[in-house]
Amino acid sequence: MRNSVGTFLVFVLALNFTSCSTDELALDNAPEALLKQIELKRAADGSYSIAYQLSNNTIAVVQEDVNLNSKEFHLSKVGFNTKEQHLENLALNENRLHVGFFDNMLDKSTKFEIEDEHINFSKGADADFLKTYGITANDDGTLQLEFEVNDNVVTEFFHNNVLGIYEIHLRKGTSTEKVFSRAIDIPITKILKIDFVNHILFGKGAAQRTERKPRVIYDESRR
């Protein structure tokens, strides 16, 4: 009986050790993400850019679609040293732009869709509440939203459960706070929508209307 129990314990310990070794081996052999960091920015002059960091030995092959105003970066591993920090200027076309990254190691995509109006064609100073903004994808499943508003702009944050949109409401008013930073959780759907909602008045006593710009969709749902 003692021999049977001893044999059983040795078997369990051996099985547990084998399982742990297999798990550690799986972690060691897990593919490395080729895209380390990504940051989308709009400058004060209305121009867009995207800064991104790749792991070493990684190249990005760019594919552009002029009709859709889209730029896609397909990432692959290579056998030589490569540049890690990159910066690309982006341009709106018919108030839209699309930019995406495709990690061939993880078979994962990360995309931004932007709807905005270029500052040169905006409807006057009364509608220009937002000065700059930037969005960075964090490692903890959140997006870091940082933005600055112009003088005398009141800012409010609101999550629209009906539309499923994270909204930043901007209106004229007295405020001393101009620079904001928020970490926003990426939903389980892997799609996060962010709208800047501008509350605009047309003259004294005129009715107020809202204008959603810029509008951002962050999407890492498709592989």
C-alpha positions in Angstrom: 0.0 0.0 0.0 2.8 2.4 0.9 4.6 1.6 -2.3 1.4 2.5 -4.3 0.9 5.8 -2.5 4.6 6.6 -2.9 4.4 5.8 -6.6 1.3 8.0 -7.0 2.9 11.0 -5.3 6.0 10.7 -7.5 3.8 10.5 -10.6 1.8 13.6 -9.5 4.9 15.6 -8.7 6.5 14.6 -12.1 3.3 15.5 -13.9 3.2 18.9 -12.1 6.8 19.6 -13.0 6.2 18.7 -16.6 3.2 21.0 -16.8 5.2 23.9 -15.3 8.1 23.3 -17.6 5.7 23.2 -20.6 4.0 26.5 -19.5 7.4 28.2 -19.1 8.5 26.9 -22.5 5.3 28.3 -24.1 5.9 31.7 -22.5 9.5 31.7 -23.7 8.4 30.8 -27.2 5.5 33.3 -27.3 5.9 35.7 -30.3 7.0 39.2 -29.6 4.8 42.1 -30.6 6.4 44.0 -33.4 4.5 47.2 -32.7 5.7 48.6 -29.3 3.9 51.9 -29.2 1.7 54.1 -31.3 0.7 57.8 -30.9 -1.7 59.8 -33.1 -1.4 63.6 -32.9 -3.1 66.7 -34.3 -1.1 69.8 -34.0 -2.3 73.4 -33.5 -2.2 74.0 -37.2 -4.6 71.1 -37.8 -1.9 68.8 -39.3 -1.9 65.1 -38.3 1.0 62.8 -37.7 1.6 59.3 -36.2 4.6 58.3 -34.2 5.3 54.6 -33.7 7.9 52.4 -32.2 8.8 48.9 -33.6 10.9 46.1 -32.0 14.4 45.6 -33.4 14.7 43.6 -36.6 11.3 44.8 -37.8 10.4 46.5 -41.1 7.2 48.3 -42.1 6.0 47.9 -45.7 3.6 50.8 -46.4 0.5 50.3 -48.6 -1.6 53.3 -49.6 -5.1 53.6 -51.0 -5.6 57.1 -52.5 -9.3 56.6 -53.0 -9.9 55.7 -49.4 -7.1 58.0 -48.1 -5.8 55.0 -46.1 -2.2 54.1 -45.1 -1.4 50.6 -43.9 1.9 49.5 -42.3 2.5 45.8 -42.6 5.1 44.7 -40.0 7.5 41.8 -40.5 10.6 40.4 -38.8 13.9 40.5 -40.6 17.4 39.3 -40.0 19.2 42.6 -39.6 19.1 45.7 -37.3 16.4 48.2 -38.1 15.3 51.7 -37.0 12.9 51.5 -34.0 11.4 55.1 -33.8 9.3 56.3 -36.8 7.2 59.4 -37.6 4.8 59.7 -40.5 2.8 62.8 -41.5 -0.8 62.3 -42.4 -3.2 64.4 -44.4 -7.0 64.7 -44.3 -8.9 64.0 -47.6 -12.5 65.0 -47.7 -12.3 65.4 -43.9 -11.2 61.8 -43.4 -8.1 59.6 -42.9 -7.4 56.0 -42.1 -4.2 54.5 -40.7 -3.5 50.9 -39.7 -0.8 48.6 -38.5 -0.7 44.8 -39.2 1.6 42.7 -37.0 2.4 39.5 -39.0 3.9 37.8 -36.0 0.8 38.1 -33.8 -1.7 38.3 -36.7 -3.1 41.4 -35.2 -4.3 44.8 -36.6 -4.5 48.2 -34.9 -6.4 51.0 -36.7 -7.4 54.6 -36.4 -10.2 56.2 -38.3 -10.4 60.0 -38.1 -13.2 62.4 -39.2 -12.2 66.1 -38.9 -12.3 69.4 -40.6 -9.0 71.1 -41.6 -8.4 74.2 -39.6 -8.2 76.3 -42.8 -11.8 75.4 -43.6 -13.3 75.7 -40.1 -16.3 77.9 -39.5 -14.6 80.7 -37.6 -13.0 81.2 -34.2 -16.2 80.5 -32.3 -16.1 76.9 -33.4 -12.4 76.4 -32.7 -12.4 75.2 -29.1 -9.9 72.4 -29.4 -6.2 73.4 -29.9 -4.3 70.1 -30.0 -4.9 66.4 -29.1 -3.0 63.1 -29.0 -3.9 59.5 -28.4 -1.4 56.9 -27.2 -2.1 53.1 -26.9 -0.9 51.9 -23.5 0.2 48.4 -22.5 -2.5 48.0 -19.9 -5.5 48.0 -22.3 -6.2 51.7 -22.1 -5.8 54.6 -24.5 -4.2 57.8 -23.1 -6.0 60.9 -24.4 -4.2 64.2 -24.0 -5.5 67.5 -25.3 -5.4 71.2 -25.0 -8.2 73.7 -25.5 -8.1 77.4 -26.4 -8.8 80.2 -23.9 -12.2 80.5 -22.3 -13.4 77.0 -23.1 -15.3 74.9 -20.6 -14.6 71.1 -20.8 -16.8 68.2 -19.7 -16.4 64.5 -20.0 -19.3 62.1 -20.6 -19.8 58.5 -21.7 -22.8 58.2 -24.1 -24.1 54.7 -23.3 -26.7 54.9 -26.1 -24.2 55.6 -28.8 -21.3 53.8 -27.2 -19.1 56.9 -27.5 -16.7 58.6 -25.1 -17.6 62.3 -25.5 -15.6 65.5 -24.6 -18.0 68.4 -24.6 -16.6 71.9 -25.3 -18.3 75.2 -25.0 -17.5 78.9 -24.5 -17.2 79.9 -20.9 -14.9 80.9 -18.0 -12.3 78.3 -17.2 -8.6 78.4 -16.2 -7.9 74.7 -17.1 -6.7 74.2 -20.6 -4.6 70.9 -20.6 -6.3 67.6 -19.9 -5.2 63.9 -19.7 -7.4 60.9 -19.4 -6.8 57.1 -19.5 -9.8 55.5 -21.2 -10.5 51.8 -21.0 -10.8 49.9 -24.3 -14.1 48.1 -24.4 -14.4 44.3 -24.6 -15.3 44.8 -28.3 -11.8 46.2 -28.9 -13.4 49.3 -30.5 -13.2 52.7 -28.8 -15.0 55.7 -30.2 -14.1 59.3 -29.1 -16.0 62.4 -30.1 -15.2 66.0 -29.3 -18.7 67.7 -29.1 -18.5 71.4 -29.8 -21.5 73.5 -28.5 -21.7 76.5 -30.8 -23.9 79.6 -30.5 -24.7 81.8 -33.5 -25.0 85.3 -32.1 -26.9 86.6 -29.0 -30.1 84.8 -28.3 -29.5 82.4 -31.2 -30.1 78.7 -30.8 -27.2 76.4 -29.9 -26.1 73.6 -32.2 -23.6 70.8 -31.6 -20.8 69.7 -34.0 -18.9 66.5 -33.5 -15.3 67.1 -34.6 -12.9 65.5 -34.5 -14.2 62.0 -34.3 -11.9 59.1 -33.6 -12.4 55.3 -33.9 -9.7 53.1 -32.4 -10.1 49.5 -33.6 -8.1 46.4 -32.7 -10.9 44.0 -33.1 -10.0 42.5 -36.5 -7.1 40.1 -37.1 
